Amino acid sequence: MTTVMYPSAARPASGTFIRTQVESLRELGVEMDVLEFRGASSKLAYPAGVRATRRRLAGGAYDLVHAHYGFVGWASRLQRRCPLVVSFHGSDLLGRMTAEGRIAAPSRLEAASSRLLGRLVDAAIVQSDQMAARLAGCRRVFVIPHEVDHERFRPVDRAEARRELGLAPGRRYLLFAANPRIPTKGFPFARAVADAVAREEPGTELLVVWREPQERLPLYMNAADVLLFPSFQEGSPNIVKQAMACDLPLVATDVGDVAARTAGAPGCLVLPRDVAAWTGGVRSLLGLGGSSGARPWVADLTTGAVARRVLGAYEAVLAG
């Protein structure tokens, strides 16, 4: 597996979903090594990744390469020894959004390159039907949303979670679980909604969490009252699915597969980007006391179930 994201001591929250997939595939008997392209913030990571991939494959020990993200896929395609599966995750195929909700001009080139890459790989894995529609001409496209670690992301006592995090037992907490500096995530809108709710519901506070290791994120989800997810664009956002697994009520925009995933789920609202509408929605969910009952709506996304689907994609490629 090739990637530019993988958890480390310095970046414990980076690519945790990729590590989860690796671990679950190993449990099915797949012998898998991970090659992380170092220095992802530098374009030099990709030429180095090409060389590192070729070195790894030179001995003939591998049957298949699975790359995560479009640029990593290109670096992994510059070899013909092994078939290639690429997982696209959202912005690499759909484009990156600005704070105004428009696709950034430089990102259009990246998205176009990913569509071209889709014609050159043996299979693509995408997170939603919207993404699959962008890969006309790809030999095989599998829609496989990321798994949810149900053992880690599960409901626990809210008072206990707040006690462990040092949060006040009597306050109301709205959770924004993303890097606020990424325009696509819509942090200014979340802040405006939180401020509006606080004016109507004194004692309400916005929690911004994005550097915590995966082990602590469920604590925040169980300590909070409502998740705010005002993203402009997504594939199949893990945060939404993890919140549902923790029974955390949520308000989200209609992006990726969010509307389909939350359809009929209690305590889950998909609303247009309007501060007044979101304020009313959040206030209606505060009465649930931080418990939605939406966990059954992600029961199909256990690590084992998703790993079997990914393994099925591998087997289809190797059989072909």
ZADRENRO-648282 format. One record per residue: residue number from 0; residue in one letter; z, x, y of N, C-alpha, C in turn. Coordinates in steps of 0.05 Angstrom, whole numbers, plus 5000, padded with zeros to 4 digits. Each point is the difference from the previous one (the first is absolute). Layout:
# residues N
PT   k r  nc3  nc1  nc2 cac3 cac1 cac2  cc3  cc1  cc2
PT NUM A    Z    X    Y    Z    X    Y    Z    X    Y
...
//
This chain:
# residues 320
PT   k r  nc3  nc1  nc2 cac3 cac1 cac2  cc3  cc1  cc2
PT   0 M 5000 5017 4976 5000 4983 5024 5000 5018 5025
PT   1 T 4982 4995 5018 4998 5015 5025 5009 4982 5023
PT   2 T 5014 5012 5020 5011 4984 5021 5009 5018 5023
PT   3 V 5001 4989 5024 5012 5015 5023 5028 4990 5005
PT   4 M 5010 4981 4985 5026 4989 5004 5016 5001 4974
PT   5 Y 5024 5011 5001 5018 5000 4977 5028 5007 5010
PT   6 P 5020 4987 4990 5027 5004 5010 5009 5029 4996
PT   7 S 5015 5010 5020 5012 5027 4998 5026 4999 5015
PT   8 A 5015 5022 4999 5026 5001 5014 4996 4996 5030
PT   9 A 4978 5011 5010 4995 4998 5029 4989 4973 5008
PT  10 R 4985 4987 4981 4988 4974 5006 5006 4981 4977
PT  11 P 5024 4991 4997 5008 4984 4977 4986 4973 4998
PT  12 A 4991 4989 5023 4987 4974 5000 4970 5001 4998
PT  13 S 4988 5024 4997 4971 5003 5001 4989 4995 4972
PT  14 G 4983 4980 4997 4986 4995 4975 5017 4992 4977
PT  15 T 5022 4987 5005 5018 4992 4978 4986 4981 4980
PT  16 F 4982 4984 5011 4985 4981 4982 4982 5016 4980
PT  17 I 4990 5023 5009 4984 5016 4982 5017 5012 4978
PT  18 R 5024 5010 5008 5018 5011 4980 5008 4978 4979
PT  19 T 5005 4976 5010 5007 4978 4982 4978 4995 4980
PT  20 Q 4975 5001 5009 4977 4995 4983 4998 5023 4979
PT  21 V 5004 5024 5009 4999 5023 4981 5021 4997 4979
PT  22 E 5024 4993 5008 5022 4998 4980 4995 4977 4980
PT  23 S 4989 4978 5010 4995 4977 4982 4977 5006 4981
PT  24 L 4980 5015 5009 4978 5007 4982 5009 5020 4979
PT  25 R 5018 5018 5008 5011 5019 4980 5016 4985 4979
PT  26 E 5013 4979 5008 5015 4984 4980 4982 4987 4980
PT  27 L 4975 4995 5007 4980 4988 4981 4987 5022 4983
PT  28 G 5008 5025 5004 4989 5021 4984 4977 5016 5012
PT  29 V 4994 4995 5026 4980 5015 5014 5011 5027 5008
PT  30 E 4987 5022 4992 5008 5026 5009 4987 5006 5027
PT  31 M 5016 5001 5021 4989 5001 5027 5013 5022 5016
PT  32 D 4984 5016 5013 5009 5019 5020 4993 4991 5028
PT  33 V 5016 5007 5019 4995 4992 5028 4992 5025 5016
PT  34 L 4978 4998 5014 4991 5021 5018 5001 4989 5029
PT  35 E 5020 5010 5015 5003 4991 5028 4985 5020 5018
PT  36 F 4982 4989 5016 4987 5017 5020 5020 5005 5023
PT  37 R 5008 5023 5004 5020 5007 5020 4988 5000 5028
PT  38 G 5018 4992 5019 4991 5001 5028 4981 4977 5007
PT  39 A 5008 4975 4992 4982 4978 5004 4992 4995 5029
PT  40 S 5017 5008 5019 4995 4996 5028 4977 5019 5010
PT  41 S 4993 5019 4984 4979 5019 5007 4975 4995 4983
PT  42 K 4977 5001 5013 4975 4997 4986 4996 5022 4979
PT  43 L 5014 5022 5003 4997 5022 4981 5012 4993 4972
PT  44 A 5015 4978 4999 5012 4992 4975 4978 4992 4980
PT  45 Y 4978 4989 5010 4979 4990 4982 4983 5021 4988
PT  46 P 4990 5020 5016 4985 5022 4986 5018 5015 4980
PT  47 A 5025 5004 5007 5019 5012 4981 5004 4983 4976
PT  48 G 5000 4973 5004 5002 4981 4978 4976 5001 4981
PT  49 V 4977 5004 5011 4976 5003 4984 5003 5024 4981
PT  50 R 5008 5023 5011 5003 5024 4984 5022 4997 4979
PT  51 A 5022 4988 5008 5023 4996 4982 4992 4981 4977
PT  52 T 4985 4979 5006 4991 4981 4979 4982 5014 4980
PT  53 R 4981 5016 5010 4982 5014 4982 5015 5020 4982
PT  54 R 5019 5014 5012 5016 5018 4984 5015 4986 4977
PT  55 R 5012 4977 5007 5015 4985 4980 4982 4991 4977
PT  56 L 4976 4992 5007 4982 4988 4980 4985 5021 4984
PT  57 A 5000 5025 5009 4984 5021 4987 5006 5004 4971
PT  58 G 5025 4995 4992 5007 5005 4972 4992 4979 4981
PT  59 G 4990 4977 5010 4991 4979 4983 5022 4984 4987
PT  60 A 5024 5000 5012 5023 4986 4988 5002 4971 5007
PT  61 Y 4984 4991 5020 5004 4973 5011 4976 4982 4992
PT  62 D 5006 4974 4997 4980 4980 4994 4990 4986 5025
PT  63 L 5016 4998 5020 4994 4983 5023 5016 5008 5024
PT  64 V 4989 4996 5024 5014 5005 5025 5004 4973 5014
PT  65 H 5025 4995 5010 5006 4976 5015 5009 5009 5028
PT  66 A 4984 4994 5020 5006 5008 5028 5010 4977 5016
PT  67 H 5020 5005 5017 5011 4980 5018 4991 5006 5029
PT  68 Y 4987 4979 5012 4989 5001 5027 4972 5012 5001
PT  69 G 4984 4990 5019 4972 5007 5002 4993 5029 5002
PT  70 F 5013 5014 5020 4993 5028 5004 5008 5017 4975
PT  71 V 5022 4993 4987 5007 5014 4976 4980 4995 4978
PT  72 G 4989 4975 5000 4979 4994 4981 4975 5017 5004
PT  73 W 4992 5004 5025 4978 5018 5006 5005 5028 4990
PT  74 A 5024 5010 5005 5006 5027 4991 5000 5002 4969
PT  75 S 5008 4978 4988 5001 5000 4971 4973 4994 4987
PT  76 R 4981 4989 5016 4973 4995 4990 4983 5025 4999
PT  77 L 5007 5020 5016 4984 5025 5001 5005 5017 4975
PT  78 Q 5001 4986 4978 5000 5012 4973 4987 4980 4981
PT  79 R 4987 5009 4980 4987 4982 4981 5010 5003 4972
PT  80 R 5022 5015 4997 5011 5004 4973 5013 4975 4988
PT  81 C 5014 4985 5017 5015 4976 4991 4991 4975 5015
PT  82 P 5001 4977 4986 4996 4975 5015 5022 4996 5020
PT  83 L 4994 4984 5021 5018 4997 5022 5006 4970 5006
PT  84 V 5026 4994 5002 5009 4974 5010 5013 5005 5027
PT  85 V 4994 4983 5019 5012 5003 5027 5015 4974 5007
PT  86 S 5024 5003 5008 5016 4977 5011 4997 5001 5030
PT  87 F 4989 4978 5011 5000 4996 5029 5024 4983 5008
PT  88 H 5011 5006 5023 5026 4987 5006 5000 4982 5025
PT  89 G 4978 4998 5014 5000 4982 5023 4983 5012 5022
PT  90 S 5012 5015 5018 4987 5010 5024 4977 5019 4993
PT  91 D 5002 5014 4977 4979 5018 4992 4974 4986 4994
PT  92 L 5002 4974 4993 4976 4984 4994 4994 4979 5022
PT  93 L 5022 4990 5013 4997 4979 5019 4999 5010 5029
PT  94 G 5010 5025 5005 5001 5011 5027 5029 4998 5011
PT  95 R 5006 5018 5017 5027 5001 5012 5000 4984 5026
PT  96 M 5021 4985 5005 5001 4982 5023 5015 5013 5023
PT  97 T 4992 4992 5024 5013 5009 5024 5023 4981 5006
PT  98 A 5016 5006 5021 5022 4983 5008 4990 4973 5010
PT  99 E 4975 4999 5008 4988 4975 5009 4987 4984 4978
PT 100 G 5002 5010 4976 4989 4985 4977 4971 5004 4995
PT 101 R 4988 5021 5010 4972 5006 4996 4998 5025 4982
PT 102 I 4978 5002 4986 4995 5023 4983 4994 5024 5017
PT 103 A 5015 5022 4997 4995 5024 5016 4973 5011 4993
PT 104 A 4986 5010 5021 4972 5009 4996 4998 5023 4980
PT 105 P 5017 5021 5001 4998 5021 4980 5004 4990 4971
PT 106 S 5016 4979 4998 5007 4989 4973 4976 4986 4988
PT 107 R 4981 4991 5016 4977 4987 4988 4984 5019 4983
PT 108 L 4999 5026 5008 4987 5020 4984 5014 5004 4973
PT 109 E 5027 5001 5001 5015 5003 4975 4995 4977 4981
PT 110 A 5000 4975 5011 4995 4977 4983 4972 5000 4988
PT 111 A 4981 5009 5016 4972 5001 4990 4998 5021 4978
PT 112 S 5014 5023 5004 5000 5021 4979 5012 4990 4974
PT 113 S 5021 4983 5003 5013 4989 4975 4981 4981 4986
PT 114 R 4985 4985 5015 4981 4982 4987 4978 5016 4986
PT 115 L 4991 5022 5012 4981 5017 4986 5012 5013 4976
PT 116 L 5025 5009 5002 5014 5012 4977 5001 4980 4976
PT 117 G 5003 4974 5007 5002 4980 4979 4975 5000 4982
PT 118 R 4977 5009 5010 4975 5001 4985 4999 5025 4982
PT 119 L 5018 5019 5004 4999 5025 4987 5022 5005 4980
PT 120 V 5018 4980 4997 5023 5003 4982 4995 4984 4975
PT 121 D 5016 5005 4980 4997 4985 4975 5015 4973 5000
PT 122 A 5021 4998 5018 5013 4975 5004 5017 5002 5025
PT 123 A 5004 4977 5013 5018 4998 5023 5022 4980 4994
PT 124 I 5024 5007 5010 5022 4981 4999 5007 4993 5028
PT 125 V 5001 4974 5006 5007 4990 5027 5023 4981 4998
PT 126 Q 5011 4993 5024 5024 4984 5001 4996 4971 5003
PT 127 S 4975 4992 5008 4995 4971 5007 4971 4994 4996
PT 128 D 4994 4974 4999 4972 4991 4998 4984 5008 5025
PT 129 Q 5014 4999 5023 4987 5008 5025 4989 5029 4998
PT 130 M 5016 5017 4988 4991 5028 4997 4978 5002 4980
PT 131 A 5002 4985 4978 4979 5001 4979 4973 4992 5011
PT 132 A 5000 4982 5019 4975 4991 5012 4986 5021 5016
PT 133 R 5014 5021 5008 4988 5022 5015 4987 5021 4982
PT 134 L 5002 4997 4974 4990 5020 4982 4976 4991 4984
PT 135 A 4981 4986 5013 4976 4992 4987 4985 5026 4990
PT 136 G 4991 5000 4976 4987 5023 4989 5018 5018 4984
PT 137 C 5026 4996 5000 5018 5015 4984 4998 4992 4971
PT 138 R 5000 5019 4981 4995 4994 4972 5021 4981 4989
PT 139 R 5025 5006 5005 5022 4984 4990 5021 4998 5022
PT 140 V 5009 4975 5007 5021 4996 5019 5023 4984 4988
PT 141 F 5024 5010 5001 5023 4987 4989 5019 4993 5023
PT 142 V 5008 4975 5002 5019 4991 5020 5028 5002 4987
PT 143 I 5015 5020 5007 5026 5005 4988 5020 5006 5022
PT 144 P 5015 4980 5010 5020 5007 5020 5022 5018 4989
PT 145 H 5013 5015 5018 5021 5018 4992 5023 4985 4987
PT 146 E 5013 5014 4982 5022 4989 4985 5025 4999 5018
PT 147 V 5020 4984 4991 5026 4999 5012 5021 5008 4979
PT 148 D 5016 5019 5007 5022 5009 4982 5022 4979 5000
PT 149 H 4998 4982 4980 5019 4977 5000 5029 5009 4994
PT 150 E 5003 5023 4988 5028 5010 4996 5012 5009 5026
PT 151 R 4984 5012 5017 5010 5010 5025 5001 4978 5021
PT 152 F 4979 4985 5002 4998 4979 5020 5008 4973 4988
PT 153 R 5025 4994 5003 5011 4976 4989 5023 4990 5018
PT 154 P 5006 4975 4998 5022 4989 5018 5027 5013 4992
PT 155 V 5015 5008 5020 5028 5008 4997 5017 4987 5021
PT 156 D 5026 5001 4998 5017 4987 5018 4996 5011 5029
PT 157 R 4995 4982 5019 4994 5008 5027 5024 5015 5013
PT 158 A 5024 4989 4996 5023 5013 5012 5004 5029 4989
PT 159 E 4994 5003 4975 5002 5027 4988 4979 5019 5012
PT 160 A 4975 4990 5003 4979 5016 5012 5007 5008 5029
PT 161 R 5010 4981 5015 5007 5006 5028 5023 5020 5001
PT 162 R 5019 4998 4982 5023 5018 5000 4990 5028 4994
PT 163 E 4981 5003 4981 4991 5027 4994 4984 5012 5022
PT 164 L 4986 4983 5016 4984 5010 5022 5015 5002 5027
PT 165 G 5025 4990 5000 5016 5001 5024 4991 4979 5020
PT 166 L 4988 4978 4991 4991 4978 5018 5022 4979 5003
PT 167 A 5000 4987 5023 5020 4980 5006 4996 4976 4983
PT 168 P 5021 4990 4987 4998 4977 4982 4992 4974 5014
PT 169 G 5007 4997 5026 4995 4974 5013 4974 4999 5017
PT 170 R 4985 5022 5002 4976 4999 5016 4976 4991 4983
PT 171 R 4978 4994 5014 4975 4992 4987 4980 5023 5005
PT 172 Y 4988 5008 4978 4982 5024 5001 4971 4992 4993
PT 173 L 4982 5007 5018 4971 4998 4994 4990 5027 4993
PT 174 L 4985 5002 4978 4991 5026 4990 4971 5005 5006
PT 175 F 4994 5023 5012 4973 5010 5003 4998 5026 4984
PT 176 A 4986 5000 4977 5001 5022 4982 4973 5014 4999
PT 177 A 4994 5014 5022 4975 5016 5002 5003 5019 5023
PT 178 N 4983 5020 5001 5000 5019 5022 4991 4986 5026
PT 179 P 5018 4998 5019 4993 4985 5025 4978 5013 5016
PT 180 R 4993 5025 4994 4979 5014 5015 4972 4995 4989
PT 181 I 4998 4987 4978 4974 4993 4988 4991 4974 5013
PT 182 P 4978 5000 5016 4992 4976 5014 4995 4976 4982
PT 183 T 4989 5005 4976 4994 4978 4982 5024 4983 4993
PT 184 K 5024 5012 5000 5024 4986 4991 5010 4979 5020
PT 185 G 4992 5002 5026 5007 4980 5019 5029 5000 5010
PT 186 F 5011 5023 5003 5029 5001 5008 5005 4987 5027
PT 187 P 4984 5004 5021 5006 4986 5025 5003 4970 4997
PT 188 F 4984 4988 4983 5002 4971 4995 5026 4994 4987
PT 189 A 5008 5016 4980 5025 4995 4986 5024 5003 5019
PT 190 R 4999 5019 5018 5021 5003 5020 5001 4976 5018
PT 191 A 4977 4990 5009 5000 4976 5017 5012 4976 4986
PT 192 V 4993 4997 4975 5011 4977 4984 5030 5004 4997
PT 193 A 5009 5024 4993 5029 5004 4996 5015 4995 5026
PT 194 D 4989 5008 5023 5014 4996 5026 5001 4970 5005
PT 195 A 4978 4985 4994 5000 4971 5005 5021 4986 4982
PT 196 V 5001 5008 4975 5020 4988 4982 5028 5006 5009
PT 197 A 5005 5025 5009 5027 5008 5009 5009 4983 5024
PT 198 R 4981 4993 5017 5007 4982 5023 5009 4973 4991
PT 199 E 4988 4990 4979 5007 4974 4989 5024 5001 4980
PT 200 E 5001 5023 4987 5021 5003 4979 5015 5026 5006
PT 201 P 5020 4999 5018 5015 5024 5006 5012 5013 4975
PT 202 G 5001 5027 5001 5010 5014 4976 4978 5007 4980
PT 203 T 4975 4997 5009 4977 5007 4983 4990 5028 5008
PT 204 E 4994 5017 4980 4992 5028 5006 4976 5007 4983
PT 205 L 4982 5017 5011 4977 5010 4985 5007 5026 4987
PT 206 L 4996 5002 4974 5003 5025 4985 4972 5012 4995
PT 207 V 4996 5024 5008 4975 5014 4996 5004 5022 4979
PT 208 V 4987 4997 4977 5005 5018 4977 4973 5010 4991
PT 209 W 4997 5027 5000 4975 5011 4989 5002 5028 4989
PT 210 R 5022 5013 5004 5004 5027 4989 5019 5000 4977
PT 211 E 5010 4978 4992 5020 4999 4978 4986 5005 4973
PT 212 P 5013 5014 4982 4988 5003 4973 4999 4973 4986
PT 213 Q 4983 4998 4980 4995 4975 4986 5026 4988 4988
PT 214 E 5018 5018 4993 5025 4990 4987 5017 4984 5019
PT 215 R 4998 5004 5027 5017 4986 5019 4986 4975 5012
PT 216 L 4974 4999 4998 4986 4977 5012 5010 4973 4990
PT 217 P 5005 4997 4974 5010 4974 4990 5027 4992 5013
PT 218 L 5016 5020 5008 5025 4993 5013 4995 4986 5027
PT 219 Y 4980 5011 5015 4993 4987 5025 4989 4972 4996
PT 220 M 4984 4997 4979 4988 4974 4995 5021 4980 4992
PT 221 N 5021 5009 4987 5021 4981 4992 5020 4996 5022
PT 222 A 5001 5019 5019 5019 4997 5023 4988 4983 5022
PT 223 A 4973 4998 5002 4987 4986 5022 4999 4970 4995
PT 224 D 4993 4986 5021 4996 4971 4999 4971 4992 4997
PT 225 V 4983 5015 5014 4971 4993 5001 4984 5026 5003
PT 226 L 4978 5002 4985 4981 5022 5004 4978 4991 5020
PT 227 L 4994 5017 5020 4978 4995 5018 4977 5019 4992
PT 228 F 4977 4987 4994 4977 5016 4992 4975 4991 5015
PT 229 P 4997 5010 5025 4978 4991 5018 4975 5018 4999
PT 230 S 4994 5011 4977 4978 5019 4998 4973 4988 5008
PT 231 F 4982 5017 5011 4973 4991 5006 4982 5000 4976
PT 232 Q 5006 5018 4981 4981 5003 4977 5015 5014 4977
PT 233 E 4995 4990 4975 5012 5012 4977 4982 4995 4976
PT 234 G 5007 5013 4978 4987 4994 4974 5018 4980 4985
PT 235 S 5021 5011 4988 5021 4984 4987 5026 5013 5006
PT 236 P 5012 4993 5023 5023 5015 5010 5024 5000 4982
PT 237 N 5009 5024 4993 5023 5003 4982 5025 4988 5012
PT 238 I 5004 5003 5026 5025 4991 5012 5004 4970 4996
PT 239 V 4978 4985 5003 5002 4971 4996 5008 4993 4972
PT 240 K 4988 5013 4980 5006 4994 4972 5028 5010 4993
PT 241 Q 5008 5022 5011 5027 5010 4994 5021 4981 5012
PT 242 A 4995 4990 5024 5018 4981 5013 5002 4974 4983
PT 243 M 4978 4991 4989 5000 4976 4983 5017 5006 4975
PT 244 A 4997 5024 4989 5015 5007 4976 5030 5000 5005
PT 245 C 5008 5006 5026 5028 5000 5008 5009 4973 5010
PT 246 D 4982 4980 4999 5006 4973 5011 5006 5000 5030
PT 247 L 4988 5019 5014 5003 5001 5029 4980 4982 5014
PT 248 P 5008 4980 5016 4981 4983 5015 4983 5018 5018
PT 249 L 4976 4990 5005 4981 5017 5016 4981 4982 5017
PT 250 V 4991 5013 5022 4979 4988 5016 4978 5022 5002
PT 251 A 4975 4993 4994 4979 5019 4999 4975 4989 5012
PT 252 T 4982 5018 5008 4973 4992 5008 4982 4997 4975
PT 253 D 4978 4986 5003 4982 4995 4978 4982 5024 4997
PT 254 V 5009 5020 4986 4985 5025 4995 5000 5006 4970
PT 255 G 4978 5013 4992 4998 5007 4972 5004 4977 4981
PT 256 D 5017 5003 4980 5005 4978 4981 5027 4986 5006
PT 257 V 5010 5003 5024 5027 4989 5006 5000 4970 4997
PT 258 A 4980 4986 5011 5000 4970 4998 4998 4991 4971
PT 259 A 4983 5013 4985 4998 4993 4972 5025 5006 4984
PT 260 R 5012 5023 5005 5024 5008 4986 5024 4982 5006
PT 261 T 5003 4991 5025 5023 4984 5008 4995 4970 4998
PT 262 A 4976 4992 4992 4994 4971 4999 5020 4985 4983
PT 263 G 5014 4981 5012 5020 4984 4986 5027 5013 4997
PT 264 A 5003 5025 5008 5025 5014 4997 5020 4991 5021
PT 265 P 5025 4994 4992 5020 4991 5019 5008 5023 5019
PT 266 G 5005 4994 5025 5010 5020 5019 4979 5020 5008
PT 267 C 4974 4994 4997 4979 5018 5008 4980 4985 5018
PT 268 L 4998 5009 5025 4983 4987 5019 4977 5019 5008
PT 269 V 4976 4990 5000 4977 5015 5010 4990 4985 5025
PT 270 L 5003 5014 5023 4996 4987 5026 4980 5016 5017
PT 271 P 4986 4986 5018 4983 5015 5019 5016 5017 5019
PT 272 R 4988 5019 5012 5014 5019 5017 5007 4987 5027
PT 273 D 5022 4986 5000 5009 4986 5024 5031 5003 5001
PT 274 V 5011 5011 5021 5028 5005 5002 5017 4975 4997
PT 275 A 4991 4978 5013 5015 4975 4998 5000 4989 4971
PT 276 A 4977 5002 4987 4999 4990 4972 5018 5016 4982
PT 277 W 4999 5027 5004 5016 5017 4983 5030 4996 5006
PT 278 T 5006 4997 5025 5029 4995 5007 5010 4976 4986
PT 279 G 4985 4978 5001 5008 4976 4987 5002 5004 4970
PT 280 G 4980 5014 4988 5001 5005 4972 5023 5017 4991
PT 281 V 5007 5021 5015 5023 5016 4993 5025 4984 5002
PT 282 R 5003 4984 5021 5025 4984 5002 5003 4981 4977
PT 283 S 4978 4989 4991 5002 4981 4977 5008 5015 4974
PT 284 L 4993 5025 4998 5007 5015 4976 5028 5012 5001
PT 285 L 5011 5003 5024 5027 5010 5002 5020 4983 4985
PT 286 G 4994 4974 4998 5019 4982 4986 5001 5005 4970
PT 287 L 4981 5016 4989 5000 5005 4972 5021 5021 4992
PT 288 G 5012 5013 5019 5021 5020 4994 4989 5024 4986
PT 289 G 4975 5007 5005 4989 5025 4988 4990 4997 4972
PT 290 S 4997 4976 4989 4992 4996 4972 4977 4979 4999
PT 291 S 4977 5008 4991 4977 4983 5000 4994 4987 4973
PT 292 G 5005 5013 4978 4992 4990 4974 4971 5006 4993
PT 293 A 4988 5019 5013 4971 5006 4996 4995 5020 4978
PT 294 R 5020 5011 4988 4996 5021 4979 4981 4992 4978
PT 295 P 5000 4975 4990 4981 4993 4979 4971 5003 5008
PT 296 W 4994 5000 5026 4972 5002 5009 4989 5029 4997
PT 297 V 5017 5019 4994 4989 5027 4994 5007 5009 4972
PT 298 A 5005 4981 4982 5007 5006 4973 4978 5013 4985
PT 299 D 4975 4997 5008 4977 5011 4987 4995 5029 5008
PT 300 L 5016 5011 5019 4996 5027 5010 5021 5020 4991
PT 301 T 5010 4996 4976 5018 5020 4989 4986 5026 4996
PT 302 T 5015 5022 4999 4987 5026 4997 4984 5002 4974
PT 303 G 5011 4988 4979 4986 5001 4974 4974 4984 5000
PT 304 A 5001 4976 5012 4976 4983 5001 4978 5013 5016
PT 305 V 5006 5011 5023 4979 5012 5016 4990 5026 4987
PT 306 A 5018 5015 4988 4991 5025 4986 4980 4993 4978
PT 307 R 5005 4978 4986 4981 4993 4979 4972 4993 5011
PT 308 R 5000 4987 5024 4974 4994 5012 4986 5025 5010
PT 309 V 5015 5019 5011 4988 5026 5008 4989 5015 4975
PT 310 L 5016 5000 4979 4991 5012 4975 4975 4987 4990
PT 311 G 4998 4974 5003 4976 4985 4992 4975 5010 5016
PT 312 A 5004 5006 5026 4978 5011 5016 4992 5027 4989
PT 313 Y 5019 5017 4993 4994 5026 4989 4983 4997 4974
PT 314 E 5010 4982 4983 4986 4997 4974 4972 4989 5003
PT 315 A 4996 4982 5020 4973 4990 5006 4982 5023 5008
PT 316 V 5010 5018 5017 4983 5022 5009 4994 5019 4977
PT 317 L 5020 5007 4984 4995 5018 4978 4982 4989 4979
PT 318 A 5002 4973 4995 4983 4987 4981 4971 5000 5009
PT 319 G 4996 5000 5027 4974 4999 5011 4986 5027 5002
//
